[in-house]
Amino acid sequence: MRIPARFAPILFSALLSAIMVCIVSAFVLGISRGVDAGFPAQWLRSCITTWPVAFPTVAIVAPWVRRVIGRVTA
């Protein structure tokens, strides 16, 4: 099953934000609270609460960043 190309920007934003939220929240939780038996549940809760902020942020900011990069690169 292939997804139409018109959905590429939304899929890009969803995947990039999900990956970044998972990595950053694990890092921050590990640094601030340490890794213990409750870490996976805390990490999942952190991902679930921060992804709704990260997704629209990436969706809005990514086109602007692409334009800026296009202007400053040859």
PyMOL commands that set and color helices and strands:
alter all, ss='L'
color gray80, all
select helices_A, chain A and resi 5-33+39-72
alter helices_A, ss='H'
color red, helices_A
deselect
rebuild
show_as cartoon
